[in-house]
Amino acid sequence: MAGFLLAGGIYLTGWLVTAWCFAGIQGPVPVPGRFRRDVRDALFWPIWLVLYAVFWVVELRRQAFEEDFAGADRS
């Protein structure tokens, strides 16, 4: 039960931080219902975190490939 409460607390904390970050983004035109959309999108913060990690790993792989390719080209 304590693990479930801890996981719930982490999820809610992440949701609050993500909703706060989204609320700070200002678009060029005010959009009706923007706050509700930001709150809804913040529910998916674990997905954004996983996507960020995936893109980070892909970028590391790309850089490693470029270094290997450049090294093979010099040989």
N, C-alpha and C positions, 0 to 999 in steps of 0.2 A: 504494500500500500504506500509506503514511503517513497519507493521508486516512482510510482505513478504520480504522486503529488509533486515530486521533484521534476519529472518530465513535463508535467502540466505547468509548473512555475517557469521552467526554461522556455517553453513554447510561448506562454503569455508575455514574458519579458521580451523575447524576440519580436513578438507581434507589436508590442508597444513601441519598441525602438524603430522597427520598420515603418509603422504608421507615422511616427514622428518625423522620420527622414523623408517619407513621401510627402508629408504635409509641407515641408520646407521647399519643395520644388515648385517653382512658379512658371506657369506657361505664359505665352504671349497674350492669351485671351482667357478671361474668367469662364469657367465651365460650370453650369449648374449641376449639383450633385457630385462635385469633385471630392468632397470630404468622404462621402459614402463610398465612392469608388476606391479612394486611397485606403480606407479601412478594410474594404473587401480584399483588395490586392495584398494588403499586409498579412492576411491570413495565410498566404502562400510563401512566407519568408523562408521556410526550409527549402523550398524549390529554388528560390533565387540563390540561396547559399550554395546548393549543389551545382547549379548552373555556373556560378562563379568559379567554383572549384574545378569543374570540367574544363571550362575555357582556359583556366590557369594551367592545367596539366597539358592541354593541347598546345598551348603556347610554348611550354617548356620542351615538349617533344619536337615542335617545329624548329626551335632554336638548336636543339641537339642535332637534328637532321641537317640543318644548314652548316653547322660546324663540321660534321662528318663529311658532308658533300664537298665543302671547301678543302678539307684535309685530303680527301681522295683526289681532288682536282690538282693539287699541288704536287702529288707524288709522281 
